[in-house]
Amino acid sequence: MISSLLLKPSGPDCNLGCRYCFYRPKSELYPRVRKPRMSLATLREVVSQYMAYSRTEGGEEAAPAVFCWQGGEPTLMGVDFFRSAIALQKKHGESGQVVANSLQTNAVLLDDEWARLFARYRFLVGISLDGPAEIHDHYRVNLGGQPTHAQVLQGKKALERQEVDHNALCMVTSLSAGKAPLIWDFLLSQKLEFLQFIPCLEPGDTPGSIAEYTVRPEQYGEFLCELFDLWWPERERIHVRLFDDTLAGLMEQEEVRSCEFRQRCGDYLVVEHNGDVYMCDFFVDADHRVGNLLQRPLANLAADPAFEAFAAAKSELAPGCSVCEYLTLCRGGCQKHRLFPDGCAHAPSYLCAGYRIFFEHSLHRLKQLGESLRA
């Protein structure tokens, strides 16, 4: 059963021109659509079908209906689109059914009107923020190539005024990997308590090459070690997703881990602006399109054999992985990272060496923390 939908109401369209963006090239899937926007008719189908799916597939008690709004940039849809989404969730929900909304944004368009909506309906907002201006603005620029850091912080202030729960998603690049203390100090100065650090991995212009901003495995491992040492004194009040995932792995709490570190994929489906459904955010391409929910019910798409095969492929590991002492912690990593950069589905994760560096550095303390939590 899928536990959430990852929705792309404005498709790959964005008001920024981030130089490392992996999703903007997806516009090639829709060459005739200049500004992709989800219609209200499509939105109605998405909400009604998913609310019904959550009730019928959740067993005796309806599963939460979790809507994760992403892009591109979802705020390009405007506030009224999300008012309509909420109204449809109310209309198609039943008494006692839990609905959760999250939204990942570059925060440039956020103002008090957005923040009031998020506060009223308890949206969890993720802000893409790579650190202080000198790091953030190196890659995260607007369509004219100008810096965006100051605008992001203005949007963040709007969330703070309305007491909206928000966190930060920070990309780790070849530039930022050596600057963990600078990034950490900045994020804490912004009073952020929930942090995600995502390794930036994208191919270069020639087959088998990597983009200049791609973080190297050893770089990433050293970054995580530095970050871990900075986090350790703050562990009771600051959450770092990778550290939480590792701790959950040690405590055998598979169900709360991110998909990258689970035995199998298949936790969510991606819904593009026109109702096209894909297997994963990193595999939005013709080969991984399951269908369209305007033509085939979402429940059928979620049970499609191709989607099940993709989810199960996560557990088909490289030969050396089966004897690795860290297998229960990394589970072979993300399928995208196995394909990078040579396209071999059964290769070890590109980040394998980095994870080893991190696990060797941190596990002793994390095991102690896990034991204390069990007690």
C-alpha positions in Angstrom: 0.0 0.0 0.0 1.3 3.5 -0.8 1.4 5.8 2.2 1.5 9.1 0.4 1.2 11.0 -2.9 4.0 13.2 -4.1 2.1 15.8 -6.2 3.6 18.1 -8.9 0.8 20.5 -9.6 3.0 22.9 -11.6 5.1 20.0 -13.1 8.8 20.9 -13.5 8.1 24.6 -13.9 9.9 26.9 -11.4 10.6 30.5 -10.8 14.2 29.8 -10.0 17.1 28.5 -12.2 19.0 26.3 -9.7 22.1 25.1 -11.5 21.9 21.6 -10.0 18.1 21.0 -10.5 17.3 17.4 -11.5 13.6 18.0 -12.2 13.6 20.9 -14.6 14.7 18.6 -17.5 11.4 16.6 -17.0 9.7 19.4 -19.1 10.9 17.3 -22.1 8.2 14.8 -21.2 5.6 17.5 -22.0 7.1 19.5 -24.9 3.8 21.1 -25.9 3.1 22.5 -22.5 4.8 25.8 -21.8 3.4 26.3 -18.3 2.1 23.1 -16.8 -0.6 23.6 -14.3 -2.9 21.0 -12.7 -6.5 21.7 -13.6 -9.3 21.8 -11.0 -10.8 18.8 -12.7 -7.6 16.8 -12.3 -7.2 18.0 -8.7 -10.7 16.8 -8.0 -9.9 13.3 -9.3 -6.6 13.2 -7.4 -8.2 14.1 -4.1 -11.3 12.0 -4.4 -9.5 8.9 -5.5 -6.7 9.1 -3.0 -9.1 9.8 -0.1 -11.1 6.8 -1.0 -8.0 4.7 -1.5 -6.7 5.6 2.0 -10.0 4.5 3.5 -10.4 1.2 1.7 -6.7 0.1 1.7 -6.0 1.0 5.3 -7.7 -1.9 6.9 -10.2 -1.6 9.7 -8.9 2.0 10.4 -8.5 4.4 7.5 -4.9 5.2 6.8 -3.9 8.8 6.9 -4.1 10.6 3.5 -0.8 12.2 3.1 -0.4 14.8 0.3 3.1 16.0 -0.4 3.1 19.0 -2.7 6.4 19.5 -4.6 7.7 20.7 -8.0 9.2 22.4 -9.7 7.8 25.1 -7.5 4.3 24.3 -6.2 3.5 27.9 -5.0 3.4 28.9 -8.7 -0.2 27.5 -8.5 -1.3 30.3 -6.2 -3.0 30.3 -2.9 -6.5 29.7 -4.3 -5.4 26.4 -5.8 -4.5 25.1 -2.3 -7.7 26.5 -0.9 -9.5 24.3 -3.5 -7.4 21.3 -2.6 -8.3 21.7 1.1 -12.0 22.1 0.3 -11.9 18.9 -1.8 -10.1 17.0 1.0 -13.0 18.1 3.4 -15.6 17.1 0.8 -14.2 13.7 0.1 -13.1 12.8 3.6 -15.1 11.0 6.1 -15.5 11.6 9.8 -12.3 10.8 11.7 -10.2 10.4 8.5 -6.8 12.0 9.0 -5.4 14.3 6.3 -1.8 15.6 6.3 -0.3 18.2 3.9 3.3 19.0 3.4 4.8 21.4 0.9 8.4 21.7 -0.3 9.3 25.2 -1.6 12.1 27.6 -2.5 10.1 30.1 -0.3 10.6 33.0 -2.6 6.8 33.6 -3.1 5.8 33.0 0.5 4.1 35.9 2.3 1.6 36.3 5.1 -1.3 35.1 3.0 0.4 31.8 2.3 1.6 31.5 5.9 -2.0 32.0 7.3 -3.3 29.2 5.1 -0.4 26.9 6.1 -1.0 27.7 9.8 -4.7 27.3 9.7 -4.5 23.8 8.0 -1.3 22.7 9.7 0.8 22.3 6.7 4.4 21.1 7.3 6.6 23.3 5.0 10.1 22.4 3.8 12.3 25.2 2.7 15.2 24.6 0.3 18.0 26.4 2.0 21.7 25.3 1.4 23.3 27.4 4.1 24.6 31.0 4.4 24.4 33.3 1.3 27.9 32.5 0.0 27.0 28.8 -0.3 23.2 29.0 -1.1 23.6 31.6 -3.8 26.3 29.7 -5.7 23.8 27.3 -7.2 20.3 28.6 -6.1 19.7 31.6 -8.4 16.7 33.0 -10.1 15.9 32.8 -13.8 18.1 35.8 -14.4 21.1 34.3 -12.6 20.7 36.5 -9.5 21.0 35.4 -5.9 17.9 34.3 -3.9 19.1 33.9 -0.3 17.6 37.1 1.0 14.2 36.3 -0.6 14.2 32.8 0.9 14.8 34.3 4.4 11.9 36.8 3.9 9.6 33.9 3.0 10.8 32.0 6.1 10.0 35.1 8.3 6.4 35.0 7.0 6.2 31.4 8.2 7.6 32.4 11.6 5.1 35.2 12.1 2.3 32.7 11.7 4.1 30.0 13.7 4.0 27.5 10.7 6.0 24.3 11.3 8.9 24.3 8.9 12.2 22.6 8.3 15.1 22.9 5.9 16.3 20.8 3.0 20.0 21.4 2.3 21.7 20.0 -0.8 25.3 18.8 -0.2 27.4 19.6 -3.3 31.1 19.4 -4.1 31.3 23.0 -3.0 29.5 22.7 0.3 30.8 19.3 1.5 33.8 20.9 3.1 31.9 23.5 4.9 29.8 21.6 7.5 30.5 23.9 10.5 29.6 27.0 8.5 26.3 25.4 7.2 25.5 24.0 10.7 26.0 27.3 12.5 23.9 29.1 10.0 21.0 26.7 10.1 20.9 26.7 13.9 21.0 30.5 13.8 17.7 30.3 11.9 16.2 28.3 14.8 15.6 25.2 12.5 15.2 22.0 14.4 14.5 19.5 11.6 17.1 19.2 8.9 17.6 17.1 5.8 21.0 17.0 4.0 20.6 15.5 0.5 23.6 14.5 -1.6 23.7 16.1 -5.0 24.3 13.5 -7.6 23.8 14.2 -11.3 25.4 13.0 -14.5 27.8 15.2 -16.6 27.5 16.0 -20.3 29.2 12.9 -21.5 28.3 9.2 -20.7 29.7 8.0 -17.4 30.8 11.5 -16.3 29.5 13.4 -13.3 28.4 17.0 -13.0 30.9 19.4 -11.4 28.6 20.0 -8.4 28.2 16.3 -7.7 29.5 15.4 -4.2 32.1 12.6 -4.2 31.5 9.6 -1.9 34.5 10.4 0.4 33.5 14.0 0.5 30.0 13.1 1.6 31.2 10.7 4.2 33.6 13.3 5.8 30.8 15.9 5.7 28.5 13.5 7.6 31.2 12.8 10.2 31.7 16.6 10.8 28.0 17.1 10.9 27.5 14.3 13.3 30.1 15.7 15.8 28.3 19.1 15.6 24.9 17.5 16.1 25.8 15.2 19.0 25.7 17.8 21.7 22.4 19.0 20.3 20.9 15.6 19.8 18.0 16.1 22.2 16.6 19.1 20.4 17.8 18.9 16.7 16.8 16.2 14.3 18.8 15.3 11.2 17.0 12.9 9.0 19.9 10.7 8.1 20.9 10.3 11.8 17.3 9.5 12.7 17.2 6.9 9.9 20.4 5.3 11.1 19.2 5.2 14.7 15.9 3.7 13.6 17.8 1.0 11.7 19.8 0.1 14.8 16.5 -0.1 16.7 14.9 -2.2 13.9 12.2 0.4 13.3 12.0 -0.1 9.6 8.6 1.5 9.2 9.8 5.0 10.2 12.9 5.1 7.9 13.2 7.0 4.7 12.6 5.0 1.5 16.4 5.1 0.7 17.1 3.0 3.7 14.2 0.5 3.6 14.3 -3.0 2.1 12.0 -2.0 -0.7 10.6 1.0 -2.5 7.0 1.6 -3.2 6.1 3.9 -0.4 4.6 6.6 -2.6 3.6 7.5 -6.1 4.3 10.7 -8.1 1.4 12.5 -9.7 2.3 15.0 -12.4 0.2 18.0 -13.3 -1.9 16.2 -15.9 -2.6 13.1 -13.8 0.3 11.0 -15.1 1.6 8.7 -12.4 5.2 7.7 -12.0 7.0 5.2 -9.7 9.5 7.5 -8.0 10.5 11.2 -7.9 13.9 10.2 -9.3 12.4 8.0 -12.1 9.9 10.4 -13.7 10.5 9.1 -17.3 8.7 7.2 -20.0 10.0 3.9 -18.7 8.6 4.4 -15.2 5.2 5.9 -16.0 2.5 3.6 -14.5 -0.4 5.3 -16.2 -2.8 8.3 -15.8 -5.4 8.4 -13.0 -7.9 10.1 -15.3 -7.9 7.0 -17.4 -7.2 4.3 -14.8 -8.1 4.4 -11.1 -5.3 5.2 -8.6 -6.0 2.0 -6.7 -5.3 0.0 -9.9 -2.1 2.0 -10.6 -0.9 1.4 -7.0 -1.3 -2.4 -7.6 0.3 -2.4 -11.0 2.8 -5.3 -11.5 5.4 -2.9 -12.9 5.2 -0.7 -9.8 5.5 -3.8 -7.6 8.5 -5.0 -9.6 10.2 -1.6 -9.3 9.6 -1.6 -5.5 11.0 -5.2 -5.1 14.1 -4.3 -7.2 15.3 -2.3 -4.2 16.2 -5.6 -2.5 18.2 -7.0 -5.5 21.6 -6.0 -4.3 25.2 -6.0 -5.6 27.0 -9.3 -4.8 29.2 -7.7 -2.1 26.3 -6.1 -0.3 24.9 -9.3 1.1 28.0 -9.8 3.3 28.4 -6.2 4.3 28.2 -5.4 8.0 26.3 -2.3 7.3 23.6 -3.8 5.1 20.8 -3.5 7.6 21.6 0.2 7.9 21.9 1.3 4.3 19.8 -1.5 2.5 21.8 -0.8 -0.6 20.8 2.8 -0.7 18.6 4.6 -3.3 18.1 2.9 -6.7 19.1 6.1 -8.4 22.5 6.1 -6.6 23.1 2.5 -7.8 22.6 3.5 -11.4 25.0 6.5 -11.0 27.1 7.1 -13.0 27.3 4.0 -15.1 23.7 2.8 -15.3 24.2 -0.6 -13.7 21.1 -1.5 -11.6 23.0 -4.0 -9.5 26.0 -1.9 -8.7 26.7 -0.8 -5.2 25.5 2.7 -4.3 27.7 5.5 -5.6 27.8 6.7 -2.0 28.8 3.4 -0.5 32.3 4.5 0.5 30.8 7.7 2.1 28.3 5.7 4.1 31.1 3.4 5.4 33.1 6.4 6.6 30.0 7.7 8.4 29.0 4.4 10.0 32.5 3.7 11.2 32.6 7.1 12.8 29.1 7.3 14.4 27.8 3.8 15.2 29.4 3.5 18.6 27.6 6.6 19.9 24.3 5.8 18.1 24.2 2.3 19.6 24.6 3.8 23.0 21.8 6.3 22.2 19.6 3.5 21.0 20.1 1.5 24.2 19.3 4.5 26.4 16.1 5.1 24.4 15.0 1.4 24.7 15.6 1.7 28.5 
